[in-house]
Amino acid sequence: MSTESLIALLSAGADGAAAVTAPGRPALDFGGLRQLVADTLAQLNGLGIGRNDRVAIVVNNGPEMATAFMACACGVASAPLNPAYRADEFEFYLSDLHAKALLVEAGSTSPAIEVAQKLGVRVIDLVVADGAPAGTFTLKPRDGATAAPAAAPTYAQPEDVSMVLHTSGTTSRPKIVPLSQRNLCASARHIARTLQFGAGDRGLNVMPLFHIHGLIAGVLAPLSAGSQVFCTPGFNALKFFAWMDEAKPTWYTAVPTMHQAIVARAKGNAEVIARHPLRFMRSSSSSMPPQVIKELEEVFKAPLIEAYGMTEATHQMASNPLPPAVRKPGSVGLAAGPEVAIMAEDGTLLPAGAIGEIVIRGPNVTAGYESNPKANEEAFTHGWFRTGDQGQIDDEGYISLTGRLKEIINRGGEKVSPREVDEIIMDHPAVAQVVCFGMPHPKLGEEVAACVVLRDGASLTERELQAFVATRAADFKVPKKILFMAEIPKGATGKLQRIGLAQKLGLG
């Protein structure tokens, strides 16, 4: 069987070896997982759903979400959606996807169900038997109607679409990103190789499973190496260390805001950490302050591997390597799968050290947005995909991001990278979290603003923090407005979204 098929990728684990586990549930072994995939596809095919047909999945975080995604991705086009969406959002996504079916948990009252019925999308319940191994389910259509067998049954071929996601769309209408069987397999192999996964590894998954980071790095990559995935109901800093005791993990992956919540509680859980020494921790989806990396590494006595990913690359593009290779805090590491280069505005590739747009090409990169020729024309130049990120590559091949091109603050022609100001502010001992962003200014166009969360018990005024930044940065980079908040507003995936933040906070 082709190495570019997910079902071949899942053959890595021994029949009796645990594949999927969850809090308080018996384990599902690899033999059971492969059987579940085969049975689920047979059921979907029998309902007239086959290769490239879109199946939306609205299931809460946990083992069934992980296995439903795996089963669908092996033979139809899986379209995981955030269960927290409102009815109008579900209507947009289900219509835009041309979904053929919607998978929900039995008993679910998600607004997606009513929307699907209105749109004529078939609703299928995912039924979990009492005491069943983690991730085990059967499918039961809510309408009971029969359908003609699928036009294209069986497992997906390399070029078939296996996963459909939308871009986050902070500044425009979300774009559809189709990812092929080949894209998913390549990305899983790249991540498994970077992190040297083996059968003895156990991952503690706290990432949302409607998100590419959780699905590919948290679930698919470790399973492709025959290792085990412990699926939690979602991130919860209060439960993290109890889960650690139950899962006995060797690693976990998270976004920086989650790592920051974990490190805040880590000192009081030193015994748990000592009982279950981690091989590494991984961070992706947004930049990690070097100060937090240092703190995490000291507490867990394990390396923090910072990686760089995006939906259009089926997640991972670059990663810091595991020891004994060099990790460079503040960089996103070396190309880890696709080729990575720096491009000038005119489309020429730039030498080491030059700042420009990060571009990628390789087997894990989408072939293009769906039904969007304008976006594809802007996104691809000479076969390279333009990431929209600004950065540079040093002489040793390590990639550093200087910011999203759209997020760079233009203050009367003076360009400010909000990340640079973030890192200065994070050095203040009273600061726990920060996000800098541009706010409108009548004459200059934009001005630097910051949203700051202080450490417990710390106090700091706007003027004191501005004076601190002024000792380290030019005046035009000092935030003119600093908001102190209990928490920083985040997007659905836990990611800090600078674009639109001024408006959200009433500064627009």
C-alpha positions in Angstrom: 0.0 0.0 0.0 1.2 3.5 -0.8 3.1 5.3 1.9 1.0 8.3 0.9 -2.2 6.8 2.4 -3.3 7.3 6.0 -4.3 3.7 6.4 -0.8 2.6 5.6 0.5 5.2 8.0 -1.7 3.6 10.8 -0.1 0.2 10.2 2.9 1.3 12.4 1.4 0.3 15.7 1.3 -3.4 16.8 -2.2 -4.9 17.0 -2.3 -5.1 20.9 -0.4 -1.8 21.5 -2.4 1.1 23.0 -3.2 3.8 20.4 -5.8 6.1 21.9 -6.5 6.6 25.7 -8.5 9.1 27.6 -9.2 10.0 31.3 -11.0 7.1 33.0 -11.4 5.0 29.8 -9.9 1.7 28.7 -7.4 2.0 25.9 -8.2 1.4 22.2 -5.3 -0.6 20.6 -4.0 -0.2 17.1 -5.8 -3.3 15.9 -9.1 -1.9 17.2 -8.3 1.5 15.7 -7.7 0.0 12.2 -10.9 -2.0 12.6 -12.8 1.1 13.6 -11.6 3.0 10.6 -12.6 0.1 8.3 -16.1 -0.2 9.9 -16.7 3.6 9.8 -15.8 3.9 6.2 -18.0 0.9 5.3 -20.9 2.6 7.1 -20.2 6.0 5.4 -19.9 4.3 2.0 -23.2 2.5 2.6 -24.8 5.9 3.2 -23.6 7.1 -0.2 -20.6 9.0 1.1 -17.3 8.3 -0.5 -13.9 9.8 -1.5 -13.7 13.6 -1.6 -17.3 13.9 -0.1 -17.2 16.5 2.7 -18.2 15.3 6.2 -18.4 18.0 8.8 -17.5 16.9 12.3 -18.9 18.8 15.3 -17.8 16.7 18.2 -16.3 17.9 21.6 -12.7 17.4 22.3 -11.8 13.9 23.3 -11.0 10.4 22.0 -14.0 10.1 19.7 -13.2 13.4 18.0 -9.7 12.1 17.3 -10.8 8.7 15.9 -13.7 10.2 13.9 -11.3 12.6 12.3 -8.9 9.6 11.6 -11.6 7.4 10.1 -13.1 10.2 7.9 -9.6 11.4 6.7 -8.8 7.8 5.6 -11.6 7.6 3.0 -13.7 10.8 2.8 -13.0 14.5 3.3 -13.0 15.4 7.0 -14.1 18.9 7.9 -13.7 19.4 11.6 -15.6 22.5 12.9 -15.3 24.3 16.2 -18.3 23.1 18.4 -18.5 26.6 20.0 -19.7 28.2 16.7 -23.1 29.9 16.6 -25.9 28.9 14.2 -25.0 31.6 11.6 -21.3 30.5 11.6 -22.3 26.8 11.1 -24.6 28.0 8.3 -21.6 29.7 6.6 -19.2 26.8 7.0 -21.7 24.0 6.1 -22.8 25.8 3.0 -19.3 26.9 2.0 -18.0 23.3 2.3 -21.0 21.8 0.4 -21.0 19.2 3.3 -22.7 15.9 2.5 -23.1 14.9 6.1 -22.7 16.2 9.7 -21.3 14.0 12.4 -22.4 14.8 16.0 -22.4 13.0 19.3 -25.6 11.1 20.1 -27.8 13.4 22.2 -26.0 16.6 20.9 -28.1 19.7 20.8 -25.5 21.7 18.8 -27.1 24.5 16.7 -25.2 22.8 13.7 -28.0 20.1 13.7 -30.9 22.5 12.9 -28.7 24.3 10.4 -27.8 21.0 8.7 -31.5 19.9 8.5 -32.4 23.3 7.0 -29.6 22.9 4.4 -30.5 19.3 3.6 -27.2 18.0 5.1 -27.6 14.5 6.5 -27.1 14.3 10.3 -25.3 11.2 11.6 -25.0 10.4 15.3 -21.8 9.0 16.8 -22.9 6.5 19.4 -20.5 5.4 22.2 -21.4 2.3 24.1 -21.0 2.3 27.9 -17.5 1.1 29.0 -16.3 1.1 25.4 -12.5 1.7 24.8 -11.5 5.3 24.3 -12.5 6.5 20.8 -14.8 3.6 19.9 -18.1 4.5 18.3 -20.7 3.4 15.8 -22.7 5.6 13.4 -26.4 6.0 13.3 -28.1 8.4 10.8 -30.8 10.5 12.5 -33.2 10.2 9.5 -32.9 6.4 9.0 -33.2 6.9 5.2 -31.3 4.7 2.8 -29.0 6.0 0.1 -27.3 4.7 -3.0 -23.8 3.3 -2.3 -21.0 5.8 -2.6 -19.7 6.6 -6.1 -16.1 6.4 -4.9 -15.9 4.0 -2.0 -12.8 2.5 -0.3 -9.7 4.2 1.1 -8.5 7.6 -0.3 -5.9 7.9 -3.0 -2.9 10.3 -2.6 -4.5 13.2 -4.5 -7.9 12.9 -2.9 -8.9 15.6 -0.4 -8.8 14.2 3.1 -9.3 17.3 5.2 -10.9 20.6 4.5 -10.3 23.6 6.8 -10.9 27.3 6.6 -8.2 30.0 7.2 -8.9 32.0 10.3 -10.0 35.0 8.3 -9.1 37.8 10.7 -9.1 40.4 7.9 -11.3 38.9 5.2 -13.7 36.1 4.4 -12.2 32.7 5.5 -10.7 30.8 2.5 -11.2 27.1 2.0 -7.9 25.1 2.3 -8.2 21.5 0.9 -5.5 19.2 2.1 -4.9 15.9 0.2 -4.1 12.5 1.6 -0.5 13.1 0.4 -0.3 16.4 2.3 -1.5 14.8 5.6 0.9 11.8 5.2 3.9 14.0 4.4 3.2 16.3 7.4 2.7 13.4 9.9 6.0 11.9 8.7 7.9 15.3 8.9 6.7 15.8 12.5 7.3 12.2 13.6 10.9 12.5 12.2 11.5 15.9 13.8 10.4 14.7 17.2 11.8 11.1 16.9 8.6 9.5 17.9 8.7 5.8 18.8 6.4 3.1 20.2 7.3 4.0 23.7 6.0 7.6 23.5 2.8 8.8 25.0 1.4 12.3 24.2 -0.9 14.2 26.5 -3.2 16.1 24.1 -4.7 19.3 25.4 -5.1 21.0 22.0 -8.5 21.6 20.4 -9.1 18.8 17.8 -10.9 21.1 15.3 -7.5 22.8 14.9 -4.7 21.6 12.6 -2.1 21.7 15.4 -4.0 19.3 17.6 -5.1 17.0 14.8 -1.7 16.6 13.0 0.9 17.1 15.7 -1.2 16.0 18.6 -2.9 12.9 17.0 -1.8 11.9 13.5 2.0 12.2 13.8 2.4 10.2 17.0 -0.1 7.5 15.8 1.9 7.2 12.5 4.9 6.2 14.6 3.0 3.6 16.6 2.9 5.7 19.8 0.0 6.5 22.1 -2.2 9.5 22.4 -4.1 10.5 25.6 -7.0 12.6 24.5 -8.3 15.1 27.1 -11.7 17.0 27.0 -9.6 20.1 26.1 -7.1 22.4 27.9 -7.6 22.9 31.6 -4.7 24.1 33.6 -6.3 22.9 36.9 -6.5 19.3 35.6 -3.3 19.2 33.6 -1.1 17.7 36.4 -3.8 15.1 37.4 -3.9 14.1 33.7 -0.2 13.9 33.7 -0.3 11.4 36.6 -2.9 9.3 34.7 -1.4 9.5 31.2 2.3 9.2 32.2 3.3 11.2 29.1 6.7 11.5 27.5 5.7 14.8 25.7 2.9 17.3 25.1 2.3 20.1 22.5 0.5 23.3 23.2 0.2 27.0 22.2 2.1 29.6 24.2 -0.9 30.8 26.2 -1.5 27.2 27.4 2.2 26.8 28.3 2.0 30.0 30.3 -0.9 28.7 32.3 0.9 25.4 32.9 4.1 27.0 34.1 2.1 29.2 36.5 0.9 26.0 38.3 4.1 23.9 37.7 6.0 24.8 40.9 3.2 23.4 43.1 3.3 20.2 41.1 7.0 19.4 41.2 6.4 15.8 42.5 4.1 15.0 39.5 6.7 16.4 37.1 9.5 14.3 38.8 7.3 11.2 38.5 6.8 11.5 34.8 9.9 13.1 33.2 9.2 14.4 29.8 11.4 13.8 26.8 10.4 17.3 25.4 7.6 19.9 25.3 6.5 21.4 22.0 5.1 24.8 21.2 3.5 26.1 18.0 0.9 28.4 16.5 2.3 31.7 17.7 5.6 32.9 19.1 6.8 31.9 22.5 8.5 34.5 24.7 12.1 33.3 25.4 11.5 34.1 29.1 8.7 31.5 29.3 10.8 28.9 27.4 13.5 29.3 30.0 11.1 29.0 32.9 9.4 25.9 31.4 12.7 24.2 30.7 13.9 24.8 34.3 10.7 23.5 35.8 10.2 20.4 33.6 14.0 19.7 33.1 13.2 19.0 29.5 13.7 20.9 26.2 11.0 23.1 24.8 10.9 22.6 21.0 9.4 25.7 19.2 7.9 24.9 15.8 6.3 27.0 13.1 3.1 25.9 11.4 0.1 27.0 9.4 -3.0 25.4 7.9 -1.9 25.7 4.3 1.3 23.7 5.2 -0.8 21.0 6.9 0.7 22.4 10.1 4.5 22.1 10.4 7.0 24.1 8.3 10.0 24.5 10.6 11.1 23.3 14.0 13.9 23.6 16.5 15.6 20.2 16.7 15.8 18.0 19.7 19.1 17.9 21.7 22.0 17.4 21.2 21.3 19.7 18.2 21.1 23.4 18.9 17.9 25.1 19.9 17.8 28.8 19.3 15.2 30.4 21.6 13.3 33.1 19.7 13.8 31.3 16.4 11.4 28.7 15.0 14.3 26.4 14.1 15.2 24.8 10.8 13.1 23.8 7.8 11.3 20.6 9.0 9.6 19.2 6.0 9.1 21.7 3.2 11.7 23.9 1.6 11.8 27.3 3.2 13.1 30.5 1.7 12.9 34.3 2.0 11.4 36.2 -0.9 11.6 39.9 -1.8 8.4 41.8 -2.9 9.5 41.4 -6.5 9.6 37.5 -6.2 13.4 37.1 -6.1 14.8 34.9 -3.3 17.0 36.6 -0.8 20.3 35.6 0.8 20.9 34.6 4.4 20.3 37.4 6.9 18.0 39.4 4.6 14.5 40.2 5.9 11.6 39.4 3.6 8.5 37.2 3.2 8.8 33.5 4.3 7.9 31.2 1.4 7.5 27.4 1.3 7.1 24.5 -1.1 6.9 20.8 -0.6 4.7 17.7 -0.3 2.8 19.0 2.8 1.8 22.3 1.1 -1.8 22.7 -0.2 -2.2 22.8 -4.0 -4.2 26.0 -3.6 -7.4 27.5 -2.1 -10.7 26.2 -3.3 -12.6 28.2 -5.9 -10.5 31.3 -5.3 -8.3 32.1 -8.2 -7.6 35.6 -6.9 -6.3 34.3 -3.6 -4.2 31.7 -5.4 -2.6 34.2 -7.7 -1.6 36.3 -4.6 -0.5 33.3 -2.6 1.8 31.5 -5.1 4.8 32.9 -6.9 7.1 30.7 -9.1 5.7 27.6 -7.3 6.4 29.0 -3.8 3.6 29.6 -1.3 3.8 33.0 0.3 3.1 32.6 4.1 2.3 36.3 4.8 5.0 36.1 7.6 8.1 38.3 7.6 11.4 36.9 8.7 14.9 35.9 8.0 17.1 32.8 7.8 20.6 32.9 9.4 23.8 31.3 8.1 23.0 28.1 9.9 19.5 27.8 8.4 17.6 28.9 11.5 14.4 30.8 10.7 13.3 33.8 12.8 9.9 35.5 12.4 9.7 39.3 12.7 5.9 39.4 12.4 2.9 39.0 10.2 3.2 41.4 7.2 -0.3 42.5 7.9 0.4 43.0 11.6 3.5 45.2 11.2 2.5 48.6 12.8 3.1 51.5 10.4 3.5 54.6 12.5 3.8 57.4 10.0 6.2 55.4 7.9 8.1 54.0 10.9 7.6 50.2 10.9 7.3 48.4 14.3 7.2 44.7 14.7 4.8 44.1 17.6 6.7 40.9 18.5 9.8 42.9 19.2 7.9 45.1 21.7 6.3 42.0 23.3 9.7 40.5 24.1 10.9 43.7 25.7 7.8 44.0 27.9 8.0 40.3 28.9 11.4 41.1 30.5 9.7 43.2 33.1 9.4 41.0 36.3 5.8 42.1 37.0 4.5 41.0 33.5 3.0 37.5 32.9 1.6 38.0 29.4 1.5 40.7 26.7 0.2 41.3 23.2 1.2 44.4 21.3 -0.9 45.7 18.4 -1.6 48.7 16.2 -4.4 51.1 17.2 -5.6 53.9 14.8 -4.1 57.4 15.1 -5.6 60.4 13.2 -2.3 61.7 11.9 0.2 58.8 12.0 -2.2 56.2 10.8 -1.2 53.8 13.6 0.2 53.9 17.1 1.6 51.1 19.2 -0.7 49.7 22.0 -0.3 46.8 24.4 -2.6 44.6 26.4 -0.8 43.3 29.6 -1.6 40.6 32.2 0.4 41.1 35.4 1.8 38.3 37.6 -0.2 37.4 40.7 0.3 40.1 43.4 2.4 42.4 41.1 1.6 46.0 40.5 2.7 48.3 37.7 1.5 51.5 36.2 1.2 52.4 32.5 3.9 55.1 33.0 6.3 52.8 34.7 6.0 50.2 32.0 6.4 52.8 29.2 9.6 54.1 31.0 10.9 50.5 31.1 10.3 50.0 27.3 11.9 53.4 26.6 15.2 52.2 28.1 15.4 49.4 25.5 13.6 50.7 22.4 13.3 53.9 20.2 10.5 56.3 21.3 8.3 55.4 18.4 8.2 51.8 19.6 7.0 52.6 23.1 3.3 51.7 23.5 1.2 54.9 23.8 -1.6 53.0 25.4 -1.3 50.1 27.8 -4.3 48.2 29.0 -3.9 46.0 32.1 -6.4 43.1 31.9 -7.1 39.9 33.8 -6.6 37.9 30.6 -5.8 38.6 27.0 -8.6 38.2 24.5 -7.9 35.2 22.3 -9.2 33.5 19.2 -11.0 30.1 19.3 -7.8 28.1 19.1 -6.1 30.0 22.0 -4.1 32.1 19.6 -3.5 35.8 20.2 -5.0 37.7 17.3 -3.4 41.2 17.0 -5.5 42.2 13.9 -8.8 43.6 15.0 -7.8 43.8 18.7 -7.9 47.6 18.9 -11.5 47.5 17.7 -12.4 44.7 20.1 -11.0 46.7 23.0 -12.7 49.9 22.1 -9.6 51.6 20.8 -10.5 51.5 17.1 
